[in-house]
Every structure is written in structure tokens, then in C-alpha cells.
Amino acid sequence: MMNEGRLDEGKMSCARAWKVSIVLTAAVACLSILHSSFYNVSSDRFFSSTKSTSLREAKTTPASRSDDSKLAKSGSALVDSGSVMMSTTYKSMCVHIGSQSAFSLWKLHAAQILKASQLPADPQFAQHDMMLEMLNKISPRLPHSHQSLTRAWKTVEHVLSVAWERYQYLQQIKNPVTSTLQRKEPPLVRIVVVGGSVTLGHKCSAINDVKEIPCSWVARLETLLNGLAGGALVQVHNSAIGASTSETGQAIWDHEILPDEAKNPDILINAYSTNDSHPSRGTRDKKSAMAQSFVRSILTPLTCSKPPLLIWLDDYIGNVAQGIKEMTLLSQEVQVLASYYGFSFVSFANVVRDWVYGDNHGTLFTPPWYSADGQFVTEVHPGQGMHIATMWIMAYNFLNLATTHCSVVNWSSQTNHNSTGSSFMHPFNTSDQIKIPESTYYQPVPSSLPPALTDALTLKDVTDMWRNDARALEKHPKVCSPNRTSRCIFSWVSGLEWQESIATIQKKFAPFVVEQGKWRVIDDTGRRKFGWVPAEKGSKLLFEFQNLTQTVRTVTLFPMKSYGEKWRNSNARFRFLSKSSEAMDWLELTSLEIPGLHSTTTSEIYTIPVHMPSEIPANSNLRISMTMTNGTTYKLMGLTLCS
């Protein structure tokens, strides 16, 4: 009987470990997956609930998740008794997770993961068998997706704390009789994903006409996590823009022009790998420099907010670049940067690579690369198989973060425990024992980012450079003000706002248009790629910003560059002029010409910062004119005016 009791206790520990780990990472939301037990935070005891559903049972019992109320009910078995209070932090949960691996928990609760992966538009779960087969194919390969692990454990701890408080709040809502609601609703865990058209779900289609963004792995990840949690635990915001790169993403981050609901995220996922890997992004060194610039920008934000947990996703398996080694150049560089700066690096490509190279005619997780007549064609946009797999890959890696973090917490707790009754190892502390010489200890890691990783950085110099940077940061700390204004007095980048339309863009620019000529806001692609486009050569568009509310140092242009006969000889001239409120005449500050044609067979948004010769003072006026000087078309897809 005693052995049976211990066995039951072991099963319960495994169950609660899964439940706790995912919700706390705001990732796989494990705790709600568990239909077998519920953790009562007020008493530190678990209460038995309904038994976990097996894969076979899940297959014969399709779930319906057509609305939020049904979604909430899916986790109701977790709250069948006991009151929920805020007296326990997530750290106490780590006790039950520290000995568990991410893969063992994933395997144990595969049925719940499958059920929570069901699309809201598929209430009868007609895709069940298809997704079950995919889950069985992908799951054994999930460990291959892990490339590098974060060292930002304080940031992980923050994410876990936010998720834990939110989860407790969800339980309080479900138990209004036995719970005392918090005075203020805690925030959701906010996850922001930046990337290009692959991240937007271009060419992804599923059942019941689900396509594009709702079909993307980003939307699916939010469905999975909240489905497991039994309520709104996370918000996964898709801030991808077609034809953009990490350079675009960095400008958007630096200029603080993400939509309000996406600002100051807890987790930021870079999913630009497909576009960043394109040969048009230059040499290996240029790609590495672009990636490093993005990383340094995210990890040293200009605002007073703390850096988010940065995760880089490699979603590129081909085939713009033809050479296999060339296709992996960016991935190799990001791997080096991840190890150097200590951020997480996750790879979809590494999960399916051997399948793809072994049969490049397959299309389950990759785009169709052969036309009907057998010609090898260029295509980077995969179907829903890739998006389903990436949803699970990201969830698995969130779970891996949770289990690893909790293992570290448990180890630290045990090693710092002074009680001789602890089962953990203790020093003998006898005179004959050899100690580590104090002279061999390392000094604390400097509090700043390490110096930029370049070919010139040496082992001899790195310590002094890093410590000098840290000392400089301590001498000149960032001054935070509650009344701090935005860096940019005007900002617009096409595609950032989901509800964007021609009318909303025209309304935004209306106060500043002095001369429009034959420029119009249009979408010439049918894919919501709005931009200012001229109808003929020589047409001029003039914006005037009067009585600037703050100084302007940089104007950033986001022109589209493309290829083909339509874009032949495309070119535009940009002029920047200023005038004080007392002056009569406008003074030209600078000008430049930007071609609309580039040498590759893609359409891409370029990020071109134009630094003014001297800052334009507040209360002055600024004019920006653009004239198509050659060709038959041009397109401006973004404009920012920033201090």
C-alpha cells in the first residue's frame, strides 16, 4: 500500500509540474492542460480532478472552441475545489518542476496540446487526424529546435511572475464564490512577433477559408496557449510587415512606433530570418552586422523599460539562395551572436532539414519548389504545415525555458540551504579539504552589454572594453521621467496597424499635405501593402510640419524597391527644408536620390535614415518633398520624424 501511495504521489508530482511550468512561462500554458489535478495555491496541496485524456480518447472526442466561454470551460476541471489566493509566488511551483524535462512533460500531455491546437474556425475538429499525424512526426524532433539558451534569467523570472499572477486571476474568475478577486486585473503576458510575409501567413490556408494572419503560427500560438490556460493568459501580437527585415524592425523599435498594445512586450520574437537571409541583404558580414545591431538595440532599449526576453526564430529552409551553405550563413552568424549575448535561438529549419534535403519535392513543411511542368522555381512562403509545426516548436521552447529556469532555481535554493538536514550535498569543512583559491575567482560579470562583436575584438582587450563600458553606464545612468515624450513627432510604417486602410492613412497625412500632385495612397498588390505612389514622372508630393513640438534630428524613409520592367529606371528625389517661425524663406538642409529598382527578384522595404546636418529646433517648420524623377512608378511605405 505504501508503494502504491508513493507511485500515486509521483504521478501527481509529474502532473502538477507540467501544469505549473507552462503557465508560468506563458508559453505552453501547461497548468491548464492538466485535466488530472489542480494546484490550490492557498494550501500547497493538489486535488484530484478528471483523468487526463489519452491520444485515442482525444481522437474520438473532438473539442469545440468556437467562443471564449467554451474556451474558459475547457480548464474548469482544474478549479473544482479550494480557494485561490495571491499568497504563493511562482517560485514555489518550481519545486515540482525542477526534476522534469521539457520533452517528458510534452510527451505526457500530447493529447491536451493537440486539443488546444484546434483552430477556432474548425469547431468539429475536422483537421484532428491530420494534426495528430503532424504532432507525431514533429514531437520527437522538437529537441533539435533548441539552438541556444538565454542567460537573461531575471527576465525569464519576470515573465513567469506576470504569467503566474494572470493565471491566478483567471482561476479567481472561475471561482467567484470561494475566491476574493484582486482589486486590479493583472496584465496578460505580451508576446510580440516581428517578421516578414512568412510570419504574416502569406500563402497559408486552412479549413473553412482560414488564411493569411489567422492561419499563421503567430495566431495559432496564441490560440494554443490560451486554450491550455482556459482563458486569456497571453496576447501574441503579430507585428510583421511584408518585405521587411531586421533593419526595419530595429527602426520601428528604436522609434517606438509599435502599436500601443504591442509596446513594452514581455517577450519579443525575431522572425525575420527568411528575409534577412536573402542575397540582397549583402555579404555574410553585412547580415551579421544587421542582426547584431538589432540584438543590441533590443537589449539596450532607449526607453526606461526593461529589455524583453529576446528569442530569435530561424524559419528559413530555402530557396532564394541556391547554395546550401549560403542558405545557412545567417543562421551560423545568429548562433554566434546568441552565444555571445545570451539570447535564445530557436530553429524550425533544423527540425525538418534532413527531410527537406532528402526530398525537395515534398511540401508538407516547405513551399512547392517545382512547377507543374517540373521546373525548379523560387518560393519562400510555405503552407499551413510549417505554421502548425512552428506553433509547437515555439511552445516547446517556452516549456524548455520554464523547466530549465526552475531547475536552476531549485539547485540554487538547495546549495544555499544551511540546514544540515538537507538531502543535498554539503562540504566536509575539515582542515584537510582543499579549497578553491580566491585568486582564481572571476569578478562579477559587468552590468552592460559586452562590446560589439567584430573581427578586431580580441581576448586581450575584451575585459577592459567591457568594464569601461559598464563604468561609463554607471556614471551616466538613464534618467527616467513619467512625463517622457515619444522620440518621434510623426511616424507611419505601412502594415503596422491591423485596421489600416487607405482612408486611415490619408487621414493621418491630411494635416501635412501641402502639394499632392498625382501621388495617391494605394495598394497596388492586393495584399494590403499600402503606400504613396505617383501616377507619372515629375509628380511632386510635399509635406509640411509646422511648429515642431520637439527637435528633429533624423527623418527615416521607408521606400519600396522592386524589380522588373515596371520598376525600370525608377527613381525619386527627396529634399528637406526648414524655416524658423520668424524667417521668410525656406532653407534647404539636405537632399538625396533613392532608386526604386534593385538587382534582386523580390520586393523589399528599405530603411534609410536621413540625418539632418544640425538638429531642427522645436517651434520650427519642416518640409519634405519627393519627386519621381525617372521611371513609371515609385512607392513610399513609411516616414518618421524623430529626435
BAFIDREN-396863 format. One line per 4 residues: their letters; for each residue x, y, z of C-alpha. Coordinates in Angstrom, 1 decimal. Layout:
a = X:Y:Z  ...
// end
This chain:
mmne = 0.0:0.0:0.0  2.8:2.3:0.8  4.5:1.7:-2.6  1.2:2.4:-4.3
grld = 0.8:5.6:-2.4  4.3:6.7:-3.4  3.5:5.8:-7.0  0.4:7.9:-6.9
egkm = 2.3:10.8:-5.4  4.9:10.5:-8.1  2.2:10.7:-10.8  0.7:13.7:-9.1
scar = 4.1:15.5:-8.9  4.5:14.9:-12.6  1.1:16.3:-13.4  1.5:19.4:-11.3
awkv = 5.0:20.0:-12.7  3.5:20.1:-16.2  0.7:22.4:-15.1  2.9:24.8:-13.4
sivl = 5.7:25.0:-15.9  3.8:26.1:-18.9  1.5:28.7:-17.5  4.4:30.3:-15.7
taav = 6.4:30.7:-18.9  3.3:32.0:-20.7  4.2:29.5:-23.3  2.7:26.1:-23.4
acls = 0.5:27.1:-20.5  0.9:23.7:-19.0  -1.1:24.2:-16.0  -4.3:24.4:-17.7
ilhs = -3.6:21.4:-19.9  -3.8:19.2:-16.9  -7.2:17.7:-16.6  -5.9:15.4:-13.9
sfyn = -5.1:17.8:-11.0  -5.4:21.3:-9.7  -3.0:23.2:-7.6  -4.6:25.1:-4.6
vssd = -2.1:27.9:-4.0  -3.6:28.7:-0.6  -2.8:25.3:0.9  0.0:24.0:-1.3
rffs = -2.0:20.8:-1.9  -3.2:19.2:-5.1  -6.7:17.9:-5.5  -7.6:15.1:-7.9
stks = -9.8:16.0:-10.8  -10.8:14.3:-14.0  -8.4:11.9:-15.6  -6.1:13.0:-18.4
tslr = -7.4:12.2:-21.9  -5.4:9.8:-23.9  -4.5:10.4:-27.5  -7.0:7.8:-28.6
eakt = -9.8:9.4:-26.5  -8.9:12.9:-27.9  -9.2:11.5:-31.4  -12.7:10.2:-30.8
tpas = -13.9:13.2:-28.7  -13.4:16.3:-30.8  -13.5:19.6:-28.9  -15.4:22.7:-29.6
rsdd = -13.7:26.1:-29.0  -15.9:28.4:-31.0  -16.0:31.2:-28.4  -14.3:32.4:-25.3
skla = -16.9:30.9:-22.9  -16.3:27.4:-24.2  -12.6:28.1:-24.1  -12.8:29.0:-20.4
ksgs = -14.8:25.9:-19.7  -12.0:23.7:-21.1  -10.0:24.4:-18.0  -12.8:24.3:-15.5
alvd = -11.8:20.9:-14.2  -8.7:22.5:-12.8  -10.6:24.6:-10.3  -13.0:22.1:-8.7
sgsv = -12.1:22.9:-5.1  -10.3:25.2:-2.8  -9.9:29.0:-2.8  -7.3:30.8:-4.9
mmst = -5.2:33.5:-3.2  -2.1:35.5:-4.0  0.0:34.2:-1.2  2.2:32.0:-3.3
tyks = 4.7:33.0:-5.9  5.7:31.1:-9.0  8.9:30.0:-7.2  7.1:27.6:-5.0
mcvh = 5.9:25.9:-8.2  9.5:25.3:-9.3  9.8:22.8:-6.6  7.6:20.5:-8.6
igsq = 9.2:21.1:-12.0  12.9:21.0:-11.3  13.3:17.3:-12.0  11.2:17.3:-15.1
safs = 12.4:17.6:-18.7  10.5:19.6:-21.2  10.2:16.7:-23.6  8.9:14.3:-20.9
lwkl = 6.2:16.8:-20.0  5.4:17.4:-23.7  5.1:13.6:-24.3  2.9:13.1:-21.2
haaq = 0.4:15.8:-22.2  0.5:15.5:-26.0  -3.3:14.9:-26.1  -4.0:18.2:-24.4
ilka = -1.6:20.0:-26.7  -3.3:18.6:-29.7  -6.8:19.6:-28.4  -5.7:23.1:-27.7
sqlp = -4.1:23.4:-31.2  -7.6:23.2:-32.7  -8.5:26.2:-34.9  -11.5:28.2:-33.6
adpq = -12.8:28.1:-37.2  -12.8:24.3:-37.0  -15.4:23.6:-34.3  -15.8:19.9:-35.3
faqh = -12.0:19.4:-35.4  -12.1:18.1:-38.9  -8.3:18.6:-39.0  -7.8:16.4:-36.0
dmml = -6.3:13.3:-37.7  -4.1:15.5:-39.9  -2.7:17.4:-37.0  -2.3:14.3:-34.9
emln = -0.1:12.8:-37.6  1.9:16.0:-37.8  2.3:16.1:-34.0  3.6:12.5:-34.0
kisp = 6.1:13.5:-36.7  7.3:16.7:-35.2  7.4:15.9:-31.5  10.4:13.5:-31.5
rlph = 12.3:16.2:-33.3  11.5:19.1:-31.0  14.8:19.0:-29.1  16.6:19.7:-32.4
shqs = 14.9:23.1:-32.5  16.8:24.3:-29.5  20.0:26.1:-30.7  21.0:28.4:-27.8
ltra = 19.6:29.2:-24.3  19.1:32.6:-22.8  21.2:33.8:-20.0  18.7:36.5:-19.1
wktv = 17.2:34.6:-16.2  16.0:37.7:-14.4  13.9:38.5:-17.5  12.6:34.9:-17.5
ehvl = 11.7:35.3:-13.9  9.7:38.5:-14.7  7.8:36.7:-17.4  7.0:33.8:-15.1
svaw = 5.8:36.2:-12.4  3.5:38.1:-14.8  2.1:34.8:-16.1  1.6:33.4:-12.6
eryq = -0.4:36.4:-11.4  -2.5:36.4:-14.5  -3.2:32.7:-14.2  -4.3:33.1:-10.6
ylqq = -6.7:35.9:-11.7  -8.2:33.5:-14.2  -8.8:31.0:-11.5  -10.4:33.6:-9.3
iknp = -12.9:34.5:-12.1  -13.8:30.8:-12.3  -14.3:30.5:-8.6  -16.1:33.7:-7.6
vtst = -17.7:32.1:-4.6  -14.5:30.8:-3.0  -12.1:33.5:-4.1  -11.5:37.1:-3.4
lqrk = -10.9:39.0:-6.6  -7.9:41.2:-6.9  -8.5:44.9:-6.9  -6.9:45.3:-10.3
eppl = -6.8:42.9:-13.2  -3.2:41.8:-13.8  -1.9:42.2:-17.3  -1.6:39.5:-19.9
vriv = 1.8:38.2:-20.9  2.5:40.2:-24.0  4.4:38.5:-26.8  5.3:40.5:-29.9
vvgg = 6.5:38.8:-33.1  8.3:40.8:-35.8  9.0:39.4:-39.2  8.0:39.5:-42.9
svtl = 5.4:38.0:-45.1  6.0:34.4:-43.9  5.2:35.5:-40.4  2.1:37.2:-41.7
ghkc = 1.0:33.8:-43.0  1.2:34.7:-46.7  0.1:31.6:-48.8  -1.0:29.8:-45.6
sain = -4.5:28.4:-45.9  -6.5:26.0:-43.7  -10.0:24.7:-43.3  -13.1:26.9:-43.7
dvke = -11.3:29.6:-45.6  -8.8:30.4:-42.8  -5.9:32.1:-44.5  -3.1:34.6:-44.0
ipcs = -2.8:36.0:-40.5  -5.4:33.7:-38.8  -3.6:30.8:-40.4  -0.1:31.9:-39.3
wvar = 1.9:30.3:-36.5  1.6:33.5:-34.5  -2.2:33.4:-34.3  -2.1:29.6:-33.7
letl = 0.4:30.1:-30.8  -2.0:32.5:-29.0  -4.8:30.0:-29.5  -2.8:27.2:-28.2
lngl = -1.5:29.0:-25.1  -4.9:30.5:-24.1  -6.6:27.2:-24.9  -4.3:25.4:-22.5
agga = -4.8:28.1:-19.9  -8.5:28.0:-20.1  -8.7:31.8:-20.6  -6.9:34.9:-21.8
lvqv = -3.4:34.4:-20.4  -1.3:35.8:-23.3  -1.6:38.2:-26.1  0.6:37.3:-29.1
hnsa = 0.8:40.4:-31.3  1.7:39.9:-35.0  3.8:43.0:-35.9  5.2:41.5:-39.1
igas = 5.3:43.6:-42.3  5.7:42.0:-45.7  9.1:42.6:-47.4  10.7:43.9:-44.2
tset = 13.9:42.9:-42.5  15.6:43.2:-39.1  16.7:46.6:-40.2  13.1:47.6:-40.5
gqai = 12.3:46.0:-37.2  15.1:47.8:-35.4  13.9:51.2:-36.8  10.3:50.5:-35.6
wdhe = 11.7:49.5:-32.1  14.1:52.4:-31.8  11.5:55.0:-33.0  8.9:53.5:-30.5
ilpd = 6.2:53.2:-33.2  4.8:49.8:-32.4  1.0:49.9:-31.8  0.1:50.7:-28.2
eakn = -1.0:47.1:-27.5  2.4:45.9:-28.6  4.7:48.3:-26.8  6.9:47.1:-23.9
pdil = 6.4:43.4:-24.6  7.4:40.7:-22.1  8.8:38.6:-24.9  10.0:39.6:-28.4
inay = 10.4:37.1:-31.2  12.5:38.0:-34.2  11.2:36.0:-37.2  12.9:37.9:-40.0
stnd = 15.3:35.0:-40.9  13.7:34.4:-44.3  14.1:38.0:-45.5  17.4:38.6:-43.7
shps = 18.9:35.5:-45.4  18.1:36.9:-48.9  21.2:37.5:-51.1  20.1:41.2:-51.5
rgtr = 21.0:41.7:-47.8  24.6:41.6:-48.8  27.6:39.6:-47.6  27.9:37.4:-44.5
dkks = 29.4:40.3:-42.6  26.6:42.6:-43.6  24.0:40.2:-42.5  25.8:39.6:-39.2
amaq = 26.1:43.3:-38.6  22.4:43.8:-39.3  21.5:41.0:-36.9  23.9:42.3:-34.2
sfvr = 22.5:45.8:-34.5  19.0:44.5:-33.9  20.1:42.5:-30.9  22.0:45.4:-29.3
silt = 19.0:47.7:-29.9  16.5:45.3:-28.2  18.8:44.5:-25.3  19.6:48.2:-24.6
pltc = 16.3:49.9:-25.2  16.3:53.7:-25.5  13.2:53.9:-23.2  13.3:53.3:-19.4
skpp = 11.5:50.0:-19.8  13.4:46.7:-19.2  14.5:44.7:-22.2  12.1:41.9:-23.2
lliw = 13.0:38.3:-23.3  14.5:38.0:-26.8  14.0:34.9:-28.9  15.3:34.6:-32.5
lddy = 13.5:32.1:-34.7  15.2:30.6:-37.8  12.2:29.9:-40.1  14.3:29.8:-43.4
ignv = 14.9:26.5:-45.2  15.1:27.9:-48.7  15.1:28.6:-51.6  16.0:32.1:-52.7
aqgi = 19.7:31.3:-52.3  20.6:28.2:-54.3  23.7:27.1:-52.3  23.1:25.1:-49.2
kemt = 25.9:26.8:-47.3  24.7:30.2:-48.4  21.3:29.4:-47.1  22.7:28.8:-43.6
llsq = 25.0:31.9:-43.4  22.6:34.0:-41.3  21.8:31.0:-39.0  25.5:30.5:-38.4
evqv = 26.0:34.2:-37.5  22.9:34.3:-35.3  24.2:31.2:-33.4  27.5:33.0:-32.7
lasy = 25.6:36.2:-31.6  23.2:34.2:-29.4  26.1:32.6:-27.5  27.9:35.9:-27.2
ygfs = 24.9:38.0:-26.0  23.0:35.2:-24.3  19.6:35.2:-26.0  17.5:32.2:-27.1
fvsf = 17.9:30.9:-30.6  15.2:28.5:-31.9  15.2:26.8:-35.3  12.3:25.5:-37.3
anvv = 14.7:24.7:-40.1  16.8:22.4:-38.0  13.7:20.3:-37.2  12.9:19.5:-40.8
rdwv = 16.2:20.0:-42.6  17.1:16.3:-43.3  13.5:15.7:-44.6  13.7:18.6:-47.0
ygdn = 17.2:17.9:-48.3  16.3:14.2:-48.6  13.3:15.0:-50.8  13.0:18.6:-52.1
hgtl = 9.7:17.7:-53.9  7.9:17.3:-50.6  5.7:20.3:-49.5  4.4:19.4:-46.0
ftpp = 6.6:21.8:-44.2  8.1:23.8:-47.1  6.8:25.7:-50.2  6.2:24.0:-53.5
wysa = 9.5:24.3:-55.4  8.6:22.5:-58.6  6.1:23.8:-61.1  3.5:21.7:-62.9
dgqf = 6.0:21.2:-65.8  8.8:20.2:-63.4  10.7:23.4:-63.3  12.5:24.4:-60.1
vtev = 11.0:27.7:-59.0  11.8:30.3:-56.3  9.3:30.3:-53.4  9.7:31.1:-49.7
hpgq = 6.1:31.0:-48.5  5.2:27.6:-47.0  1.7:26.3:-46.4  0.0:25.6:-43.1
gmhi = 2.2:22.6:-42.2  5.1:24.9:-41.4  2.9:27.2:-39.3  1.5:24.3:-37.3
atmw = 5.0:22.9:-36.7  6.3:26.3:-35.7  3.5:26.8:-33.2  4.5:23.6:-31.4
imay = 8.3:24.4:-31.7  7.8:27.8:-30.0  5.6:26.3:-27.3  8.1:23.5:-26.7
nfln = 10.9:26.0:-26.3  8.9:28.1:-23.9  8.4:24.9:-21.8  12.1:24.2:-22.0
latt = 12.8:27.7:-20.7  10.5:27.1:-17.8  11.9:23.7:-16.8  15.5:24.9:-17.1
hcsv = 14.8:28.0:-15.1  13.1:26.1:-12.3  15.9:23.5:-12.2  18.4:26.4:-11.7
vnws = 16.1:27.9:-9.0  15.9:24.5:-7.2  19.7:24.0:-7.5  20.4:27.5:-6.1
sqtn = 17.9:27.0:-3.3  19.4:23.7:-2.3  23.0:24.9:-2.4  22.2:28.0:-0.4
hnst = 20.3:25.9:2.3  22.2:25.9:5.5  20.3:23.1:7.2  22.4:20.0:7.7
gssf = 19.2:18.0:7.3  19.0:18.8:3.6  19.4:15.9:1.3  21.7:18.0:-1.0
mhpf = 25.5:17.8:-0.9  27.3:19.5:1.9  31.0:20.4:2.3  33.1:18.4:4.8
ntsd = 34.6:21.7:6.1  37.5:19.8:7.6  41.1:21.1:7.7  42.4:18.5:5.3
qiki = 40.0:19.7:2.5  41.4:21.7:-0.5  39.5:24.9:-1.3  39.3:26.9:-4.5
pest = 42.0:29.6:-4.2  40.4:33.1:-4.1  42.8:34.4:-6.6  41.2:32.2:-9.3
yyqp = 37.7:33.6:-8.9  36.2:35.6:-11.7  34.9:39.1:-11.0  31.2:39.7:-11.4
vpss = 30.0:40.0:-15.0  29.8:43.7:-16.0  26.3:45.2:-15.9  26.3:46.4:-19.5
lppa = 26.2:44.6:-22.9  29.6:43.3:-23.9  31.4:45.3:-26.6  30.2:44.9:-30.2
ltda = 31.5:41.6:-31.7  33.8:42.5:-34.5  36.8:40.8:-36.2  39.0:43.3:-34.4
ltlk = 37.8:42.4:-30.9  40.4:40.3:-29.1  40.5:38.2:-26.0  43.2:40.5:-24.6
dvtd = 41.1:43.6:-25.0  37.5:42.4:-24.3  37.6:42.6:-20.5  38.9:46.2:-20.3
mwrn = 36.5:47.3:-23.0  33.5:45.7:-21.4  34.3:47.0:-17.9  34.9:50.5:-19.3
dara = 31.5:50.4:-21.0  29.9:49.3:-17.7  31.6:52.1:-15.7  30.5:54.7:-18.2
lekh = 26.9:53.5:-17.9  27.1:53.8:-14.2  28.4:57.3:-14.4  25.7:58.4:-16.7
pkvc = 22.6:56.4:-15.8  19.5:56.8:-17.9  17.1:59.4:-16.4  13.5:58.2:-16.4
spnr = 10.7:60.7:-16.3  7.0:59.8:-16.0  6.2:62.6:-18.4  8.7:61.5:-21.1
tsrc = 7.6:62.3:-24.6  7.9:60.0:-27.6  11.0:60.2:-29.7  9.0:60.8:-32.9
ifsw = 6.6:63.6:-33.6  5.3:61.8:-36.6  5.5:58.1:-37.6  3.9:55.8:-40.1
vsgl = 5.1:52.5:-41.4  2.7:50.6:-43.7  1.3:47.4:-42.2  2.0:48.0:-38.6
ewqe = -1.7:48.7:-37.8  -4.0:45.7:-38.5  -7.0:48.0:-39.1  -5.1:50.2:-41.6
siat = -6.8:51.3:-44.8  -6.3:53.9:-47.5  -8.7:56.1:-45.6  -6.9:55.9:-42.3
iqkk = -3.5:56.7:-44.0  -5.0:59.7:-45.9  -6.5:61.0:-42.6  -3.1:60.7:-40.8
fapf = -1.3:62.7:-43.5  -4.1:65.2:-44.3  -2.9:67.9:-41.9  0.6:67.9:-43.5
vveq = -0.1:67.6:-47.2  0.7:70.9:-49.0  1.0:69.6:-52.5  -0.1:66.2:-53.6
gkwr = 0.4:66.3:-57.4  -0.5:62.9:-58.8  0.7:60.9:-55.7  -2.0:58.7:-54.2
vidd = -2.2:56.2:-51.3  -2.9:52.9:-52.9  -2.4:49.1:-52.5  -1.0:48.1:-55.9
tgrr = -0.5:44.5:-54.7  -3.9:43.4:-53.3  -2.0:42.3:-50.2  -2.6:45.4:-48.0
kfgw = 0.8:46.8:-48.9  -0.3:50.5:-48.8  2.0:53.3:-49.9  2.3:56.7:-51.5
vpae = 2.6:56.0:-55.3  2.9:58.6:-58.1  1.0:58.3:-61.4  3.6:59.9:-63.6
kgsk = 7.2:61.1:-63.9  7.8:64.6:-62.5  4.9:64.4:-60.0  5.7:66.0:-56.6
llfe = 4.5:65.3:-53.1  5.1:67.9:-50.4  4.6:67.5:-46.7  4.9:70.5:-44.2
fqnl = 5.2:70.0:-40.5  4.6:73.3:-38.7  5.6:74.4:-35.2  7.5:71.3:-34.3
tqtv = 6.8:70.3:-30.8  10.3:69.0:-30.3  13.6:68.9:-32.0  14.1:66.7:-35.1
rtvt = 17.5:65.1:-35.8  16.6:62.3:-38.1  14.0:61.6:-40.8  13.7:58.0:-41.8
lfpm = 12.3:57.0:-45.2  10.9:53.5:-45.9  10.9:53.2:-49.8  9.9:50.0:-51.5
ksyg = 12.4:48.6:-54.0  11.4:46.1:-56.6  12.3:44.5:-59.9  11.1:44.0:-63.5
ekwr = 10.0:46.2:-66.3  7.5:48.2:-64.2  10.4:49.4:-62.0  13.0:50.0:-64.7
nsna = 14.8:53.3:-64.0  12.5:54.1:-61.1  14.0:57.0:-59.0  12.8:59.7:-56.7
rfrf = 14.5:62.9:-55.3  13.9:63.8:-51.7  14.5:67.3:-50.3  14.4:68.5:-46.7
lsks = 13.9:72.2:-45.9  13.4:74.1:-42.7  12.3:77.6:-41.6  12.0:79.3:-38.3
seam = 8.8:80.9:-37.3  10.3:84.4:-38.0  12.1:83.6:-41.3  10.6:84.4:-44.7
dwle = 12.5:81.9:-46.8  13.0:78.1:-46.6  16.5:76.8:-46.1  17.4:73.5:-47.8
ltsl = 19.1:71.2:-45.3  19.9:68.2:-47.5  18.7:66.2:-50.4  19.2:62.7:-51.8
eipg = 18.0:60.4:-54.7  16.8:56.9:-54.0  16.3:54.4:-56.8  13.2:52.2:-56.7
lhst = 14.9:49.4:-58.7  17.2:46.8:-57.2  19.1:43.8:-58.5  17.1:41.0:-56.9
ttse = 13.8:39.5:-57.9  12.0:40.5:-54.7  10.1:43.5:-53.4  11.6:44.8:-50.2
iyti = 11.2:47.7:-47.8  14.4:49.6:-47.3  15.2:51.6:-44.2  17.0:54.9:-45.0
pvhm = 17.7:57.2:-42.1  18.5:60.8:-43.2  20.4:62.7:-40.5  19.9:66.4:-40.6
psei = 23.2:68.5:-40.7  22.1:70.0:-37.4  19.0:69.4:-35.3  15.9:71.3:-36.3
pans = 14.8:73.3:-33.3  11.3:73.0:-31.7  8.8:75.5:-32.9  10.4:75.5:-36.4
nlri = 8.8:74.3:-39.6  10.0:71.3:-41.7  9.2:70.5:-45.3  9.8:67.2:-47.0
smtm = 9.3:66.9:-50.8  9.6:63.9:-53.0  9.5:63.9:-56.8  9.6:60.9:-59.1
tngt = 12.4:61.9:-61.4  12.5:58.8:-63.6  10.6:55.6:-64.4  6.9:54.9:-64.3
tykl = 6.3:54.1:-60.6  7.7:54.5:-57.1  6.4:53.7:-53.6  7.0:55.2:-50.2
mglt = 5.9:52.8:-47.4  6.9:54.7:-44.3  8.1:58.0:-42.8  9.2:59.0:-39.3
lcs = 10.4:62.3:-37.9  12.4:61.7:-34.7  14.6:63.5:-32.2
// end
